[in-house]
């Protein structure tokens, strides 16, 4: 059994070979956090609770001055229940009161892992699940706290279902997914932060007294902050030290925070952002929170990443794509923008096929009167001046060239200058008497409305049902403003942000369920909504609109904390780069892009014969090593430093590939012997170029010499065949 309950000591112990997680019941009422870390053979409470009378403490049992909820390590809590630390939930009744008193009621242990109603979550048929029910008997409220443990992963998942069991309406003003208290403050706070075209910067700082938090109130998870935090031992590196990581499976507004309180403990809390959120819980109704993944590593950040990578590949993304090789694509955007004809597209497709490309993707500009980004979103009918035979005619001609065909959509958006907006202005997010603010020349459809959801499902179904489209790039290029509508009552307006996300998930679940063989790529101006919630429906994401090879070493390294390379779209683009103007060698652009989900986004017609031959060789190389690059284990040997020097390692049971980029050249180059660290110590390896034979232990510990590089943006690879 993975989960046991010690009746005499009142401890739940979730345990496998890689971790233990212990929950206590104190005074028969209060759920306490007792341990999270390396596996314990047994647990008998040796790390006793510190119960001391404290100044300003409140005492639920008046005669026990040493017992206070404000100092207990808890599994959930709220500020309205004698605890002054950050809250995980908050109810308010019709009298305006926010006080609750939840106490332990009962529990059950379930084989497997229940799925969450209306929300994406991890699969887990071999897992075990603990459900603990807390009740407030005064107001007849309850919450079911769900914990799942896997037999072979250092992972716990958590979520909560909040219930109104009374006959009165109550309002749920905060619906956190998880909270736990660590008995220490000696951690670094690690996050992935950034902006559009500069996503996933790794930020690390030591915890200080008070609250450190990241969040999004943009209606999406956002490029500003990934819904992820980690607490790391200060000495933790890529290869050693303990890491406690938390990742929210959700695509909307979120809050993730750590509070160092006055006596040296650290509280971690994560869930839907409570600002501008409230949920009207009618009698007998329930609210399900998103799921949080808790990931423990005892061997640094690379082990943390390995756990996330394998977990998401095996238990999150659509099952059809778990082990399905991804095609090499040509995306037309940077080669054409809005200016193209069918004849031009077919010429590009012919050249792409000759080079070995497998998927031809028509990006923006194919519908309505879409000659710029101010018009036609929502009018998803082909522009027959560009495509005389429409999408079906083009797709057939692409398929005749033995290429797959892909198409760009931005379903959640509408242009003011569109037939859809003129017919249905009520379908747009809006607040009465205030302007509908445009962003990027567009408005946001209100996906909380079922008729809007149904319209988008029917529209997409029309393009997919005949099998002409093999791939969809789903874009989303602005964030939410004026989040309201004229349909919902005043006391439910704060539900709309979450209902938008639920509507999005309904659309995605319906369409991807009908067409599991269609490859969907998630995009939001690049990584603006790169989160596990979206990955549950779309197995890959366009990582960033910034395709510059130098910038991509940092962006892809950051995202690799959580996602394997096969989930990260990476394209070779033209130079000077369209985002930063940098000129980098085609060889380096190729190696960096091959270290993700590989493709091209450039004008093939403008390439020199020499460059076209390099592209042909890159495609041949990638096909030969696709299984390794898409599904092998990925390790960061060197994070980008101040000069952007970066080293990545891919390996499986039969081969390994080192990819190195120097970033910016330097004078007086230092000696650099790079240890490969993760090869099989007991095996021998043949290096493909030199045909030299080395032991794994030599490559791991003695390493290889990084050769001098006398110009910027140089790169090389070393391929090792395991003997």
Phi, psi and omega in degrees: 000140178273339182231128177231156175235122177270102185298320185290322181263350178063049177237134165265132180236111174264120191212137165223196184285354186241345178200162168232146176222122187239131178240134178249159172244116184257133180059019182072007188231316196255130182274116184248149175266121186250332182191144173209116182169206181304154186296141177251137177295327176201169179221128181228020172080030179297328177272074187299154174292140176272110183246103183228141173294124184241148173296141179067008179284148174254145190237108180296336173247106194304322184280354179251083184292344180274353185253116182217136176293340181287348179238355177287144170281114191248164176260340170198160184189168174213153183295339180276009184229052172070019179232123185268357180281177183301146185267158172251340180207161177203124174254154170221131182266181185292341176277000180085009184271140182246014182271135174224166179214083181275136179226155179301136178242300182198182181208163169214150177247127188241138171283132181092195185221110178296143174278155183269136182293118174079359185231145173289148178202169179290148169276160179187065182297333180264004182278173169234149186231134175252128175240120181248128181256128172249143182229148167250102185286341181290315181256000181059055174243156175211161172220135178254113181266122187250128178236130176237138176236141179264151181288337190230022181222143175279060191224139167237139170249148182224145170202170182222141169247122180263130185240141168254102182266006184268185177257008181243149173292139169230161181244126176269108186264343171216132183230069180292152180269329181200154173209141169205154183246124175267142181276039182202158173239004186273070180226156164266144180259117188244131180220166174243112189232165178168216183199178174302130182070007177213055187277162164060040171287132181280117178245136184217125178213154182286140177300143177235171178298136180107199187254128169245131188213154166235158183194170168220135171237029184265001184088349177226171178296327167086153172281347182290320181214123170292141180286063187213136166222156174222144168256122184238141170304141183304329181272001184294140178233191175298335191242351183209161179100158182271138178229133172244110187248148183224127185224127184267128178271082185197151188240016182236203180301135181216163173224131176227125189213156175229130179242121171270114185266179194297335184253014169097008175265166180233125177259131174249132179221142183209143176166194176300139181294128182286340179291134182060028175235136168201143182231122179283112179262105177289166178306133178070012180268165181221157176231127180260128177273159171296165182266144173247136175263123175256121189236120179255131174236133174258006183223043171082189188286330178295322177292320175306314181294317178302319179296311178300313184303309183290321180299313183287326177293322187269332191233002182238303187293162179307136189298327181301328187261005183304314183236019183271123180298140181265140183285154173279127187244160165243118174263135189276355193300298185288343176279334186234327196051232185270357190257104178199164171231167177300319181300318180294318180297318181292326175295318178296320181295320178299315180293321179299315180298319180298327180280344180109003177293150190244341185224127180252120186247119174272116182272206187302153171109005188264356191234163176053228173242049192276077176259354172203183187267022180256001191214156159081354174300132186104336179264079190272050173247139184300144173278105186285350172289330176269322185234086186303328181256016176069190180290321181298315179297317178296315182300319179300318181291325176293316179297325178297337176273008180064039174243147168285156182237132179236158187217142179268138173224153167229073193295332187281356188246161176213141174272144173301323177272076178205154176295324181299316180292321179295327180278326186224065176297337181287351179278358184262143171304131184196156175236131185305137175075003177243151182293153170273104186283129177274147171228128185054032178072024184213162177246168183252127173292146182274093183285358173287343180273127183295326180292330175291316176303313183295322177300315182290322176299314181295320180297311181293321178301324179298328179274337187260337192294335182265002174077017181277339183251123183261345189209140174233130169263114184261109185257163178201101197252015171206162180261173190274135171224167183045056185281093179192172171208174184264010186256321185276148179293164185301323184278006177240005183297329180284359175276345194294321180302315179288322178297327174302312181295318177298322177296318176301314180297323178297316178299311183294318180297320181294309186289313180290333175291322178288327187232067184295339182275350177281133180274117177258133175246124178282139177207143170213081190049044187094235187270029183288345176215047178272094183214165183295333177300317178287326182293340177295339180248332184234118190282000177209159183226141169289110196295319182197145172292346177274109181258007178299131187298321181294311179298322183295333177299322179283316182296312181291328175296317179297310180295335180292347171305328189240327190237141177287160183304328182296341178272353187251103176299132184215121187240147168279123181241173181289162170236148355304141182301139186287345180263318186239353178078008184279145176253115179238153182297146178300325179298317179290318177302321180294313182296319179294317179292323177296340179278005171232208176272107204280138173192184180233147177214080185200175177269106180297327184294337182268357182280147176286159176305323180295317180292324177297324177292322176297317178300316179301317180292322178299315181295318178298316180297315183296318179298323180293332185240019184301317182299319178294312187288329181269328188232004175283170174286142183241133180228141171271109176277330178210116174291150178306125179267197183295342176258004180073013176295132191218141175223129179235148178233131171248138177208151168220200186286345187239345184202169177213150180226123173262130175242123182233136175230133184276346183070247180258131180292155179224151172281165180048056186299136181280155173294132182222106174252113188267120177276132182277338164066322194247007176284171179283114182305326189267002181255163171254151183229141177255120178279127194295319186286310184274342186062023175277148181252131181226151172281151176300322180296323178294313180294324181291320192250320175280324176082189177237153178279127172282119186290156176300140178231120191257016174211162182291156166062033177271156181207164173204167173230158171230125180254128182241123176264126179285130183264000000 
